[in-house]
Amino acid sequence: MSLFDILIQLTHGLFYTVLVTFVCSATGLFIGLFIASLYRLSLPFVNPIINVYTYIFRGVPVLVLLFLVYFGLPSIGFKVPPLMAMALSLGLVASAYLAEVFRGAFNSIDPTEVTAAQAMGMSRFQALLYIEIPQMLRFSVPGMVNEFTSVLKYSPFAYTIGIPEMTKQAMTLTANTLKGIEVYLAAGIMYFVIYRICLFGVKVVSKHFEIPGFGSV
């Protein structure tokens, strides 16, 4: 079996790899943005809870959390589908890291802009929604790309709970052909290609929405 044939066989798990990466990245993005926005509003008693959340989920190993969700919750009556288990483990871990990325990006915004917006009659929430978040997301692109890379690298954990993504396909193919070097080399190539394609897409989007003149300052 040639390297090309192995690549063709591994594409059977490509859809699940992309699906897991997308679902977990989207979960991390939306929850992380929600958490960081709440923190930015400085609501009473909320910030300490957010600090505890990010502290815990940045410290728990993804695989341990995945097993806790998928194998642990059924013991108390909650059966979690595999894809949801990935979202509740890898997605929540990503959200904790992205919340910190967003929080740092919020600090890059000139506070006088918020003051000016409120002086013009905007509420604090409106200033956050229309003034701060659009700028913050632009500042956060490098951090978001880095976290997406981490999610892609952790996506092979999905095979441990039965999702037939590329690593699972590689393990099966290795058992059938006994060509471990060729198979895992091909899997590494495919993961790298996925990363480069998505990185190119992110660069196109960030270029379109970049702040005019910011890169030259």
Backbone as ProteinMPNN parsed JSONL, in Angstrom:
{"seq_chain_A": "MSLFDILIQLTHGLFYTVLVTFVCSATGLFIGLFIASLYRLSLPFVNPIINVYTYIFRGVPVLVLLFLVYFGLPSIGFKVPPLMAMALSLGLVASAYLAEVFRGAFNSIDPTEVTAAQAMGMSRFQALLYIEIPQMLRFSVPGMVNEFTSVLKYSPFAYTIGIPEMTKQAMTLTANTLKGIEVYLAAGIMYFVIYRICLFGVKVVSKHFEIPGFGSV", "coords_chain_A": {"N_chain_A": [[0.851, -1.198, 0.0], [0.683, 2.114, -0.984], [1.845, 5.45, -0.032], [0.02, 7.305, -0.964], [-2.299, 5.744, -1.196], [-2.734, 5.218, 1.499], [-3.283, 7.792, 2.437], [-5.707, 8.22, 1.149], [-7.31, 6.345, 2.449], [-7.285, 7.402, 5.015], [-8.809, 9.662, 4.725], [-11.374, 8.923, 5.246], [-11.839, 9.411, 7.876], [-11.619, 12.102, 7.972], [-13.795, 13.9, 7.877], [-14.931, 13.67, 10.457], [-12.829, 14.542, 12.042], [-12.632, 17.241, 11.277], [-15.21, 18.038, 11.994], [-15.271, 17.632, 14.82], [-13.252, 19.416, 15.579], [-14.35, 21.851, 14.689], [-16.792, 22.019, 16.175], [-15.873, 22.012, 18.856], [-14.192, 24.247, 18.804], [-16.045, 26.267, 18.17], [-17.706, 26.097, 20.412], [-15.866, 26.834, 22.426], [-15.29, 29.432, 21.529], [-17.766, 30.907, 21.659], [-18.608, 30.577, 24.351], [-16.33, 31.481, 25.674], [-16.253, 34.146, 24.751], [-18.655, 35.096, 25.841], [-18.124, 34.826, 28.595], [-15.866, 36.499, 28.925], [-17.007, 38.929, 28.217], [-18.921, 39.299, 30.223], [-17.166, 39.548, 32.361], [-15.941, 41.912, 31.661], [-17.954, 43.739, 32.076], [-17.965, 43.967, 34.776], [-19.741, 42.97, 36.802], [-21.384, 42.636, 39.986], [-20.159, 40.119, 42.161], [-19.784, 38.351, 40.035], [-17.296, 38.287, 38.7], [-15.411, 36.921, 40.481], [-16.44, 34.293, 40.267], [-16.031, 33.763, 37.568], [-13.254, 33.857, 37.504], [-12.656, 31.566, 39.025], [-13.77, 29.621, 37.35], [-12.159, 29.824, 34.96], [-9.695, 29.232, 36.081], [-9.991, 26.588, 36.955], [-10.7, 25.123, 34.587], [-8.536, 25.6, 32.953], [-6.637, 24.167, 34.184], [-7.339, 21.472, 34.372], [-6.634, 18.341, 32.887], [-7.404, 17.632, 29.488], [-8.108, 15.037, 28.59], [-8.741, 13.691, 30.959], [-10.961, 15.182, 31.798], [-12.67, 14.66, 29.648], [-13.13, 11.893, 29.931], [-14.375, 11.989, 32.401], [-16.76, 13.289, 31.751], [-17.885, 11.651, 29.693], [-17.755, 8.949, 30.582], [-18.231, 9.19, 33.276], [-20.561, 10.764, 33.911], [-22.813, 9.144, 33.051], [-23.08, 7.401, 35.226], [-24.51, 8.781, 37.078], [-26.873, 9.121, 35.874], [-26.881, 10.618, 33.497], [-26.611, 10.397, 30.192], [-24.301, 11.071, 27.784], [-23.867, 12.054, 24.459], [-21.165, 11.221, 22.166], [-20.055, 13.432, 20.612], [-21.075, 15.651, 21.953], [-19.878, 15.231, 24.394], [-17.227, 15.785, 23.754], [-17.494, 18.529, 23.235], [-18.196, 19.421, 25.783], [-15.921, 19.002, 27.18], [-13.257, 19.389, 25.784], [-14.179, 21.693, 24.468], [-14.981, 23.39, 26.591], [-12.586, 23.693, 27.969], [-11.139, 25.046, 26.01], [-12.675, 27.367, 25.976], [-12.041, 28.543, 28.417], [-9.361, 29.263, 28.074], [-9.631, 30.996, 25.865], [-11.218, 32.964, 26.988], [-9.392, 34.26, 28.608], [-7.693, 35.219, 26.635], [-9.427, 37.002, 25.333], [-9.953, 38.73, 27.432], [-7.487, 39.962, 27.843], [-7.297, 41.245, 25.377], [-9.424, 43.035, 25.538], [-8.35, 44.808, 27.371], [-6.644, 46.207, 25.789], [-8.045, 48.156, 24.573], [-8.75, 51.571, 24.325], [-9.826, 53.185, 27.185], [-11.082, 55.639, 27.149], [-12.71, 55.651, 24.961], [-14.967, 54.209, 25.69], [-15.911, 55.881, 27.674], [-16.526, 58.124, 26.122], [-18.534, 57.048, 24.505], [-20.553, 56.514, 26.393], [-20.993, 59.106, 27.214], [-22.281, 60.047, 25.019], [-24.745, 58.947, 25.269], [-25.008, 56.183, 25.163], [-25.671, 53.035, 26.724], [-23.904, 51.068, 29.209], [-23.829, 48.423, 28.354], [-24.41, 48.686, 25.619], [-22.167, 50.111, 24.764], [-20.243, 48.165, 25.193], [-21.12, 46.222, 23.351], [-21.139, 47.475, 20.811], [-18.843, 49.035, 20.607], [-16.572, 48.008, 22.039], [-16.399, 45.089, 21.765], [-16.223, 44.586, 18.878], [-13.651, 45.718, 18.313], [-12.051, 44.308, 20.115], [-12.213, 41.651, 19.172], [-10.747, 41.825, 16.832], [-8.186, 42.388, 17.821], [-7.768, 39.969, 19.023], [-7.205, 37.955, 17.225], [-4.598, 36.6, 16.757], [-4.354, 35.137, 19.203], [-6.694, 33.58, 19.119], [-6.209, 31.997, 16.861], [-4.026, 30.529, 17.797], [-5.26, 29.069, 19.863], [-7.122, 27.622, 18.385], [-5.364, 25.954, 17.024], [-4.488, 24.385, 19.153], [-6.889, 23.076, 19.809], [-7.287, 21.546, 17.5], [-5.074, 19.853, 17.726], [-5.755, 18.445, 20.003], [-7.981, 17.099, 19.176], [-7.688, 14.346, 18.352], [-8.238, 12.906, 20.682], [-10.838, 12.221, 20.519], [-11.155, 9.685, 19.51], [-11.044, 7.972, 21.648], [-13.54, 7.807, 22.709], [-15.059, 6.654, 20.804], [-15.496, 8.069, 18.396], [-14.995, 8.028, 14.983], [-12.549, 9.411, 13.951], [-9.583, 10.734, 12.273], [-7.308, 9.718, 13.638], [-8.286, 7.388, 14.782], [-8.877, 5.989, 12.445], [-6.274, 5.738, 11.51], [-5.125, 4.081, 13.452], [-6.591, 1.73, 13.075], [-5.888, 1.155, 10.435], [-3.141, 0.774, 10.704], [-3.1, -1.541, 12.262], [-4.085, -3.333, 10.41], [-2.302, -3.261, 8.241], [0.271, -3.163, 9.247], [2.03, -1.102, 8.858], [3.162, 1.123, 10.426], [4.827, 3.458, 10.478], [4.461, 4.666, 7.926], [1.677, 5.071, 7.944], [1.141, 6.768, 10.196], [2.764, 8.88, 9.541], [1.44, 9.794, 7.277], [-0.952, 10.55, 8.506], [-0.035, 12.655, 10.098], [0.708, 14.446, 8.086], [-1.804, 15.055, 7.0], [-3.103, 16.299, 9.15], [-1.486, 18.547, 9.341], [-1.994, 19.772, 6.884], [-4.712, 20.394, 7.145], [-4.519, 22.276, 9.206], [-3.002, 24.312, 7.927], [-4.738, 25.094, 5.87], [-6.952, 26.095, 7.292], [-5.643, 28.12, 8.685], [-4.95, 29.801, 6.605], [-7.522, 30.608, 5.831], [-8.281, 32.022, 8.133], [-6.451, 34.116, 8.059], [-7.269, 35.46, 5.758], [-9.809, 36.35, 6.543], [-9.128, 37.938, 8.799], [-7.559, 39.848, 7.562], [-9.458, 41.146, 6.055], [-11.034, 42.337, 8.02], [-9.283, 43.865, 9.481], [-7.988, 46.577, 11.498], [-7.79, 49.691, 9.997], [-4.611, 50.964, 9.217], [-3.55, 50.08, 11.609], [-1.551, 48.119, 11.643], [0.679, 49.495, 10.808], [1.385, 51.173, 12.787]], "CA_chain_A": [[0.0, 0.0, 0.0], [1.487, 3.326, -1.116], [1.487, 6.575, 0.829], [-1.203, 7.888, -1.517], [-3.422, 4.877, -0.805], [-2.965, 5.428, 2.924], [-3.954, 9.09, 2.565], [-7.101, 8.033, 0.719], [-8.011, 5.631, 3.522], [-7.43, 8.288, 6.18], [-9.848, 10.668, 4.474], [-12.647, 8.445, 5.799], [-12.021, 10.037, 9.186], [-11.388, 13.541, 7.859], [-15.021, 14.631, 8.213], [-15.114, 13.688, 11.901], [-11.79, 15.402, 12.6], [-13.043, 18.63, 11.043], [-16.423, 18.278, 12.772], [-14.898, 17.761, 16.235], [-12.498, 20.667, 15.725], [-15.27, 22.976, 14.525], [-17.74, 22.07, 17.295], [-15.163, 22.402, 20.075], [-13.729, 25.628, 18.637], [-17.214, 27.137, 18.264], [-18.097, 26.103, 21.826], [-14.907, 27.658, 23.143], [-15.398, 30.829, 21.099], [-18.976, 31.566, 22.151], [-18.6, 30.614, 25.812], [-15.239, 32.362, 26.066], [-16.675, 35.525, 24.501], [-19.678, 35.425, 26.827], [-17.484, 34.968, 29.905], [-15.022, 37.69, 28.913], [-17.885, 40.105, 28.18], [-19.441, 39.46, 31.581], [-16.072, 40.053, 33.201], [-15.704, 43.304, 31.279], [-19.02, 44.555, 32.653], [-17.669, 44.089, 36.212], [-20.958, 42.762, 37.575], [-21.098, 42.185, 41.351], [-20.052, 38.688, 42.48], [-19.602, 37.525, 38.836], [-15.883, 38.137, 38.362], [-14.767, 35.812, 41.209], [-16.901, 33.021, 39.708], [-15.334, 33.601, 36.293], [-11.867, 33.53, 37.822], [-12.632, 30.164, 39.441], [-14.046, 28.826, 36.147], [-10.982, 29.784, 34.094], [-8.614, 28.582, 36.826], [-10.226, 25.143, 36.978], [-10.694, 24.499, 33.264], [-7.194, 25.678, 32.376], [-5.765, 23.263, 34.923], [-7.749, 20.076, 34.267], [-6.261, 17.723, 31.611], [-8.56, 17.434, 28.595], [-8.501, 13.634, 28.539], [-9.4, 13.375, 32.234], [-12.277, 15.815, 31.766], [-13.459, 13.926, 28.662], [-13.56, 10.635, 30.551], [-15.315, 12.333, 33.463], [-18.045, 13.606, 31.131], [-18.457, 10.559, 28.895], [-17.881, 7.713, 31.359], [-18.649, 9.46, 34.642], [-21.931, 11.262, 34.032], [-23.837, 8.082, 33.006], [-23.257, 6.764, 36.531], [-25.509, 9.548, 37.844], [-28.093, 9.206, 35.077], [-26.781, 11.512, 32.342], [-25.92, 9.799, 29.057], [-23.838, 12.157, 26.931], [-23.369, 11.606, 23.159], [-19.716, 11.466, 22.022], [-19.709, 14.771, 20.148], [-21.374, 16.582, 23.04], [-18.844, 15.035, 25.414], [-16.062, 16.55, 23.315], [-17.801, 19.944, 23.427], [-18.236, 19.698, 27.214], [-14.579, 18.845, 27.738], [-12.312, 20.194, 25.01], [-14.785, 22.995, 24.206], [-14.955, 24.216, 27.798], [-11.186, 24.031, 28.22], [-10.81, 26.106, 25.048], [-13.365, 28.6, 26.371], [-11.305, 29.146, 29.529], [-8.178, 29.925, 27.51], [-10.065, 32.104, 25.023], [-11.691, 34.032, 27.877], [-8.207, 35.02, 29.009], [-7.251, 35.945, 25.441], [-10.353, 38.117, 25.132], [-9.81, 39.68, 28.529], [-6.301, 40.751, 27.541], [-7.591, 42.113, 24.232], [-10.26, 44.129, 26.05], [-7.484, 45.787, 28.044], [-5.932, 46.986, 24.772], [-8.935, 49.206, 24.074], [-8.64, 52.848, 25.039], [-11.021, 53.37, 28.022], [-11.768, 56.901, 26.845], [-13.739, 55.367, 23.957], [-16.164, 53.826, 26.432], [-16.391, 57.104, 28.316], [-17.14, 58.959, 25.082], [-19.782, 56.405, 24.092], [-21.56, 56.739, 27.439], [-21.322, 60.532, 27.203], [-23.202, 60.251, 23.905], [-26.037, 58.372, 25.597], [-25.011, 54.725, 25.123], [-25.571, 52.329, 27.995], [-22.646, 50.315, 29.339], [-23.945, 47.228, 27.516], [-24.294, 49.112, 24.224], [-20.756, 50.433, 24.513], [-19.549, 46.881, 25.082], [-21.544, 45.502, 22.156], [-20.87, 48.169, 19.55], [-17.541, 49.706, 20.607], [-15.458, 47.208, 22.56], [-16.287, 43.74, 21.218], [-15.656, 44.556, 17.514], [-12.212, 45.962, 18.357], [-11.413, 43.231, 20.857], [-12.095, 40.463, 18.321], [-9.639, 42.054, 15.909], [-6.946, 42.236, 18.584], [-7.664, 38.602, 19.538], [-6.996, 36.977, 16.151], [-3.465, 35.69, 17.005], [-4.669, 34.23, 20.295], [-7.71, 32.632, 18.673], [-5.548, 31.045, 15.964], [-3.231, 29.645, 18.636], [-6.147, 28.147, 20.572], [-7.653, 26.701, 17.378], [-4.329, 24.949, 16.796], [-4.534, 23.471, 20.29], [-8.096, 22.245, 19.678], [-7.009, 20.571, 16.436], [-4.121, 18.866, 18.241], [-6.434, 17.616, 21.0], [-9.117, 16.392, 18.574], [-7.546, 12.881, 18.325], [-8.811, 12.273, 21.865], [-12.195, 11.779, 20.203], [-11.182, 8.248, 19.214], [-11.182, 7.226, 22.898], [-14.959, 7.635, 23.03], [-15.746, 6.012, 19.688], [-15.668, 8.883, 17.186], [-14.033, 7.489, 14.009], [-11.797, 10.471, 13.267], [-8.411, 10.254, 11.527], [-6.425, 8.904, 14.472], [-8.908, 6.072, 14.866], [-8.647, 5.348, 11.155], [-4.855, 5.407, 11.432], [-4.884, 2.92, 14.307], [-7.167, 0.557, 12.398], [-5.081, 0.887, 9.242], [-1.862, 0.238, 11.17], [-3.335, -2.927, 12.68], [-4.342, -4.176, 9.229], [-1.194, -3.255, 7.283], [1.535, -3.205, 9.98], [2.892, -0.04, 8.332], [2.931, 2.212, 11.364], [5.537, 4.688, 10.113], [3.789, 5.277, 6.781], [0.315, 5.487, 8.293], [1.132, 7.925, 11.087], [3.332, 9.979, 8.771], [0.345, 10.307, 6.45], [-1.893, 11.239, 9.399], [0.577, 13.93, 10.447], [0.612, 15.315, 6.909], [-3.179, 15.508, 6.851], [-3.367, 17.282, 10.199], [-0.768, 19.769, 8.988], [-2.712, 20.39, 5.766], [-5.927, 20.994, 7.713], [-4.099, 23.475, 9.935], [-2.599, 25.362, 7.0], [-5.93, 25.573, 5.156], [-7.721, 26.924, 8.221], [-4.853, 29.308, 8.968], [-5.108, 30.678, 5.45], [-8.856, 31.199, 5.929], [-8.278, 33.015, 9.211], [-5.692, 35.283, 7.6], [-8.111, 36.186, 4.81], [-10.85, 37.03, 7.312], [-8.522, 38.978, 9.623], [-7.13, 40.913, 6.659], [-10.655, 41.892, 5.652], [-11.584, 43.087, 9.144], [-8.247, 44.515, 10.263], [-8.165, 48.011, 11.763], [-6.958, 50.429, 9.033], [-3.458, 51.671, 9.729], [-3.074, 49.561, 12.907], [-0.319, 47.368, 11.47], [1.794, 50.375, 10.527], [1.675, 52.003, 13.958]], "C_chain_A": [[0.885, 1.246, 0.0], [1.018, 4.405, -0.147], [0.197, 7.232, 0.341], [-2.424, 7.065, -1.128], [-3.767, 5.06, 0.672], [-3.699, 6.745, 3.157], [-5.425, 8.979, 2.186], [-7.901, 7.348, 1.822], [-8.252, 6.541, 4.732], [-8.494, 9.352, 5.969], [-11.213, 10.223, 4.98], [-12.918, 9.035, 7.179], [-11.869, 11.543, 9.161], [-12.607, 14.345, 8.287], [-15.177, 14.757, 9.725], [-14.046, 14.55, 12.585], [-12.173, 16.868, 12.463], [-14.264, 18.971, 11.89], [-16.097, 18.496, 14.248], [-14.174, 19.083, 16.469], [-13.426, 21.872, 15.644], [-16.196, 23.117, 15.729], [-17.048, 22.553, 18.567], [-14.656, 23.84, 19.991], [-14.886, 26.608, 18.769], [-17.702, 27.233, 19.709], [-17.17, 27.003, 22.637], [-15.038, 29.134, 22.809], [-16.593, 31.52, 21.74], [-19.003, 31.648, 23.68], [-17.497, 31.538, 26.314], [-15.592, 33.825, 25.878], [-17.716, 35.974, 25.514], [-19.055, 35.685, 28.198], [-16.659, 36.253, 29.971], [-15.862, 38.969, 28.906], [-18.5, 40.358, 29.546], [-18.376, 40.04, 32.505], [-15.822, 41.529, 32.923], [-16.739, 44.243, 31.888], [-18.855, 44.752, 34.158], [-18.934, 43.996, 37.062], [-20.62, 42.229, 38.969], [-21.128, 40.665, 41.47], [-19.791, 37.798, 41.25], [-18.127, 37.26, 38.565], [-15.167, 37.052, 39.169], [-15.183, 34.439, 40.676], [-16.189, 32.735, 38.392], [-13.873, 33.233, 36.528], [-11.714, 32.071, 38.236], [-12.83, 29.252, 38.229], [-12.792, 28.697, 35.283], [-9.817, 29.072, 34.781], [-8.765, 27.065, 36.774], [-10.053, 24.539, 35.587], [-9.371, 24.664, 32.528], [-6.233, 24.715, 33.052], [-6.095, 21.792, 34.792], [-7.304, 19.506, 32.926], [-7.5, 17.394, 30.774], [-9.035, 15.991, 28.633], [-9.216, 13.209, 29.819], [-10.815, 13.95, 32.252], [-13.201, 15.095, 30.786], [-13.981, 12.626, 29.246], [-14.57, 10.887, 31.667], [-16.702, 12.59, 32.887], [-18.672, 12.38, 30.49], [-18.691, 9.284, 29.707], [-18.397, 7.953, 32.774], [-20.1, 9.88, 34.787], [-23.003, 10.174, 33.901], [-24.074, 7.394, 34.342], [-24.238, 7.509, 37.416], [-26.745, 9.852, 36.983], [-28.057, 10.115, 33.874], [-25.943, 10.844, 31.251], [-25.582, 10.896, 28.059], [-23.34, 11.591, 25.606], [-21.892, 11.973, 22.983], [-19.361, 12.894, 21.608], [-19.985, 15.82, 21.223], [-20.346, 16.45, 24.159], [-17.573, 15.776, 25.042], [-16.282, 18.044, 23.531], [-17.755, 20.326, 24.902], [-16.879, 19.516, 27.886], [-13.594, 19.749, 27.002], [-12.86, 21.597, 24.738], [-14.723, 23.917, 25.406], [-13.527, 24.6, 28.184], [-10.75, 25.161, 27.287], [-11.458, 27.426, 25.443], [-12.632, 29.304, 27.501], [-10.065, 29.881, 29.016], [-8.574, 31.132, 26.66], [-10.594, 33.263, 25.864], [-10.526, 34.9, 28.343], [-7.651, 35.82, 27.833], [-8.114, 37.181, 25.227], [-10.187, 39.177, 26.218], [-8.577, 40.559, 28.317], [-6.53, 41.707, 26.38], [-8.485, 43.278, 24.634], [-9.4, 45.223, 26.688], [-6.696, 46.639, 27.069], [-6.768, 48.138, 24.226], [-8.819, 50.439, 24.955], [-9.914, 53.08, 25.859], [-11.765, 54.667, 27.738], [-12.844, 56.707, 25.774], [-15.056, 54.982, 24.625], [-16.775, 55.05, 27.111], [-17.105, 57.999, 27.311], [-18.474, 58.378, 24.635], [-20.884, 56.63, 25.116], [-21.958, 58.202, 27.51], [-22.299, 60.864, 26.078], [-24.559, 59.583, 24.119], [-26.107, 56.864, 25.524], [-24.994, 54.162, 26.543], [-24.241, 51.583, 28.039], [-22.674, 49.075, 28.443], [-23.811, 47.589, 26.039], [-22.86, 49.46, 23.863], [-19.938, 49.159, 24.362], [-19.84, 46.216, 23.739], [-21.071, 46.158, 20.87], [-19.482, 48.814, 19.464], [-16.399, 48.745, 20.959], [-15.307, 45.85, 21.881], [-15.742, 43.725, 19.783], [-14.146, 44.797, 17.485], [-11.478, 44.804, 19.025], [-11.208, 41.993, 19.984], [-10.958, 40.621, 17.315], [-8.299, 41.875, 16.616], [-6.695, 40.765, 18.966], [-7.308, 37.567, 18.485], [-5.785, 36.077, 16.408], [-3.739, 34.679, 18.119], [-5.7, 33.189, 19.909], [-7.114, 31.583, 17.744], [-4.73, 30.042, 16.772], [-4.109, 28.628, 19.354], [-6.804, 27.165, 19.599], [-6.647, 25.591, 17.1], [-4.325, 23.924, 17.92], [-5.738, 22.541, 20.211], [-7.884, 21.171, 18.617], [-6.074, 19.477, 16.937], [-4.757, 17.937, 19.269], [-7.578, 16.793, 20.399], [-8.925, 14.882, 18.472], [-8.065, 12.171, 19.567], [-10.211, 11.731, 21.591], [-12.259, 10.282, 19.936], [-11.405, 7.424, 20.475], [-12.642, 7.021, 23.299], [-15.762, 7.197, 21.795], [-15.989, 6.845, 18.454], [-14.601, 8.475, 16.175], [-13.276, 8.557, 13.235], [-10.48, 9.883, 12.729], [-7.474, 9.385, 12.372], [-6.977, 7.502, 14.634], [-8.706, 5.305, 13.564], [-7.191, 4.915, 11.019], [-4.524, 4.169, 12.273], [-5.399, 1.642, 13.659], [-6.316, 0.154, 11.197], [-3.724, 0.3, 9.617], [-1.996, -1.222, 11.58], [-3.513, -3.854, 11.486], [-3.136, -4.309, 8.312], [0.177, -3.405, 7.925], [2.544, -2.191, 9.434], [2.701, 1.213, 9.188], [3.588, 3.516, 10.959], [4.808, 5.404, 8.985], [2.427, 5.837, 7.153], [0.332, 6.745, 9.151], [1.833, 9.129, 10.462], [2.256, 10.623, 7.903], [-0.669, 11.07, 7.303], [-1.34, 12.597, 9.807], [0.506, 14.929, 9.306], [-0.791, 15.892, 6.78], [-3.552, 16.523, 7.917], [-2.694, 18.615, 9.868], [-1.488, 20.509, 7.859], [-3.988, 21.072, 6.261], [-5.585, 22.3, 8.424], [-3.762, 24.608, 8.983], [-3.793, 25.943, 6.241], [-6.736, 26.509, 6.056], [-6.969, 28.202, 8.568], [-4.951, 30.309, 7.824], [-6.47, 31.372, 5.483], [-8.93, 32.273, 6.988], [-7.547, 34.27, 8.773], [-6.512, 36.122, 6.622], [-9.166, 36.992, 5.554], [-10.26, 38.182, 8.125], [-8.031, 40.135, 8.771], [-8.303, 41.787, 6.252], [-11.147, 42.804, 6.769], [-10.522, 43.825, 9.958], [-8.524, 46.01, 10.419], [-7.256, 48.78, 10.823], [-5.826, 51.178, 9.718], [-2.887, 51.09, 11.015], [-1.731, 48.864, 12.761], [0.884, 48.256, 11.242], [2.18, 51.253, 11.698], [2.862, 51.426, 14.729]], "O_chain_A": [[1.733, 1.413, 0.877], [-0.042, 4.3, 0.47], [-0.623, 7.666, 1.149], [-3.464, 7.62, -0.771], [-4.938, 5.058, 1.051], [-4.622, 6.814, 3.969], [-6.286, 9.577, 2.831], [-9.039, 7.729, 2.096], [-9.291, 6.457, 5.386], [-9.028, 9.89, 6.939], [-12.116, 11.046, 5.131], [-14.068, 9.147, 7.603], [-11.974, 12.199, 10.197], [-12.476, 15.355, 8.979], [-15.516, 15.83, 10.225], [-14.325, 15.21, 13.586], [-12.054, 17.643, 13.413], [-14.349, 20.067, 12.443], [-16.594, 19.443, 14.858], [-14.451, 19.786, 17.441], [-13.306, 22.806, 16.436], [-16.368, 24.219, 16.249], [-17.578, 23.408, 19.277], [-14.683, 24.571, 20.981], [-14.744, 27.657, 19.397], [-18.066, 28.312, 20.178], [-17.624, 27.826, 23.431], [-14.913, 29.989, 23.685], [-16.45, 32.604, 22.304], [-19.379, 32.678, 24.238], [-17.699, 32.292, 27.266], [-15.279, 34.658, 26.728], [-17.668, 37.107, 25.995], [-19.414, 36.645, 28.879], [-16.739, 37.003, 30.944], [-15.481, 39.971, 29.512], [-18.593, 41.505, 29.983], [-18.657, 40.913, 33.327], [-15.528, 42.301, 33.835], [-16.441, 45.401, 32.181], [-19.521, 45.599, 34.752], [-19.171, 44.834, 37.933], [-19.675, 41.456, 39.121], [-22.024, 40.01, 40.937], [-19.595, 36.593, 41.413], [-17.747, 36.136, 38.238], [-14.37, 36.313, 38.591], [-14.366, 33.52, 40.637], [-15.791, 31.6, 38.13], [-13.322, 32.389, 35.822], [-10.751, 31.411, 37.844], [-12.146, 28.237, 38.091], [-12.404, 27.588, 34.914], [-9.038, 28.382, 34.122], [-7.788, 26.343, 36.574], [-9.337, 23.551, 35.425], [-9.109, 23.937, 31.57], [-5.135, 24.474, 32.549], [-5.248, 20.941, 35.063], [-7.569, 20.128, 31.897], [-8.514, 16.934, 31.3], [-10.238, 15.74, 28.7], [-10.186, 12.452, 29.769], [-11.757, 13.278, 32.673], [-14.39, 14.937, 31.063], [-15.154, 12.294, 29.073], [-15.502, 10.106, 31.862], [-17.704, 12.164, 33.46], [-19.848, 12.092, 30.711], [-19.712, 8.617, 29.537], [-18.934, 7.043, 33.405], [-20.797, 9.408, 35.686], [-24.026, 10.263, 34.58], [-25.157, 6.856, 34.572], [-24.748, 6.954, 38.389], [-27.551, 10.72, 37.316], [-29.1, 10.371, 33.273], [-24.722, 10.739, 31.37], [-26.473, 11.574, 27.547], [-22.466, 10.724, 25.613], [-21.421, 12.936, 23.589], [-18.463, 13.501, 22.192], [-19.216, 16.767, 21.383], [-19.984, 17.439, 24.796], [-16.907, 16.338, 25.912], [-15.37, 18.752, 23.959], [-17.325, 21.428, 25.242], [-16.724, 19.853, 29.06], [-13.152, 20.761, 27.546], [-12.113, 22.575, 24.77], [-14.441, 25.106, 25.258], [-13.288, 25.706, 28.669], [-10.083, 26.107, 27.707], [-10.861, 28.488, 25.267], [-12.602, 30.534, 27.544], [-9.758, 30.984, 29.467], [-7.924, 32.176, 26.727], [-10.431, 34.423, 25.487], [-10.654, 36.118, 28.458], [-7.195, 36.952, 28.002], [-7.602, 38.272, 24.972], [-10.271, 40.375, 25.947], [-8.617, 41.761, 28.579], [-6.033, 42.833, 26.383], [-8.323, 44.387, 24.126], [-9.692, 46.411, 26.557], [-6.138, 47.668, 27.45], [-6.259, 48.994, 23.503], [-8.794, 50.344, 26.182], [-10.995, 53.164, 25.275], [-12.949, 54.784, 28.052], [-13.781, 57.501, 25.684], [-16.129, 55.384, 24.175], [-17.992, 55.229, 27.12], [-18.157, 58.563, 27.608], [-19.434, 59.115, 24.411], [-22.026, 56.908, 24.748], [-23.104, 58.525, 27.822], [-23.05, 61.836, 26.164], [-25.426, 59.646, 23.247], [-27.164, 56.294, 25.794], [-24.383, 54.735, 27.445], [-23.541, 51.481, 27.032], [-21.66, 48.718, 27.843], [-23.159, 46.864, 25.287], [-22.394, 49.135, 22.771], [-19.051, 49.077, 23.513], [-18.935, 45.713, 23.073], [-20.649, 45.471, 19.939], [-19.001, 49.106, 18.369], [-15.389, 48.682, 20.257], [-14.206, 45.491, 21.463], [-14.863, 42.913, 19.491], [-13.434, 44.15, 16.717], [-10.421, 44.373, 18.563], [-10.156, 41.357, 20.045], [-10.282, 39.647, 16.985], [-7.379, 41.273, 16.062], [-5.554, 40.367, 19.202], [-7.124, 36.398, 18.823], [-5.927, 34.86, 16.288], [-3.397, 33.503, 17.993], [-5.599, 32.034, 20.324], [-7.47, 30.407, 17.826], [-4.734, 28.848, 16.473], [-3.749, 27.454, 19.446], [-7.021, 26.004, 19.946], [-7.022, 24.427, 16.958], [-4.175, 22.728, 17.671], [-5.626, 21.352, 20.509], [-8.26, 20.016, 18.816], [-6.258, 18.305, 16.609], [-4.354, 16.781, 19.4], [-8.089, 15.883, 21.052], [-9.925, 14.164, 18.501], [-8.312, 10.966, 19.528], [-10.714, 10.888, 22.334], [-13.311, 9.669, 20.118], [-11.9, 6.3, 20.396], [-12.947, 6.165, 24.128], [-16.983, 7.35, 21.75], [-16.641, 6.367, 17.526], [-13.411, 8.566, 16.478], [-13.349, 8.609, 12.007], [-10.296, 8.666, 12.735], [-6.908, 8.416, 11.865], [-6.221, 6.53, 14.625], [-8.401, 4.112, 13.58], [-6.905, 3.849, 10.474], [-3.739, 3.318, 11.856], [-4.736, 0.606, 13.688], [-6.058, -1.028, 10.97], [-3.214, -0.576, 8.919], [-1.125, -2.042, 11.289], [-3.136, -5.025, 11.542], [-2.955, -5.345, 7.672], [1.147, -3.735, 7.243], [3.755, -2.392, 9.532], [2.155, 2.22, 8.736], [2.977, 4.578, 11.08], [4.562, 6.607, 9.067], [2.062, 6.937, 6.737], [-0.393, 7.696, 8.86], [1.533, 10.271, 10.811], [2.173, 11.847, 7.808], [-1.185, 12.105, 6.884], [-2.079, 13.581, 9.859], [0.273, 16.117, 9.527], [-0.955, 17.077, 6.487], [-4.241, 17.501, 7.629], [-3.269, 19.681, 10.089], [-1.578, 21.736, 7.879], [-4.305, 22.188, 5.849], [-6.277, 23.305, 8.263], [-4.185, 25.744, 9.199], [-3.848, 27.148, 5.998], [-7.152, 27.586, 5.628], [-7.583, 29.257, 8.729], [-5.025, 31.517, 8.049], [-6.572, 32.566, 5.202], [-9.558, 33.312, 6.786], [-7.981, 35.379, 9.086], [-6.455, 37.352, 6.653], [-9.398, 38.162, 5.249], [-10.82, 39.278, 8.145], [-8.078, 41.286, 9.206], [-8.172, 43.004, 6.118], [-11.621, 43.91, 6.509], [-10.831, 44.359, 11.023], [-9.197, 46.624, 9.592], [-6.046, 48.553, 10.838], [-6.044, 51.928, 10.669], [-1.843, 51.548, 11.479], [-0.867, 48.985, 13.629], [2.014, 47.818, 11.46], [3.165, 51.989, 11.637], [3.264, 51.983, 15.751]]}, "name": "protein", "num_of_chains": 1, "seq": "MSLFDILIQLTHGLFYTVLVTFVCSATGLFIGLFIASLYRLSLPFVNPIINVYTYIFRGVPVLVLLFLVYFGLPSIGFKVPPLMAMALSLGLVASAYLAEVFRGAFNSIDPTEVTAAQAMGMSRFQALLYIEIPQMLRFSVPGMVNEFTSVLKYSPFAYTIGIPEMTKQAMTLTANTLKGIEVYLAAGIMYFVIYRICLFGVKVVSKHFEIPGFGSV"}
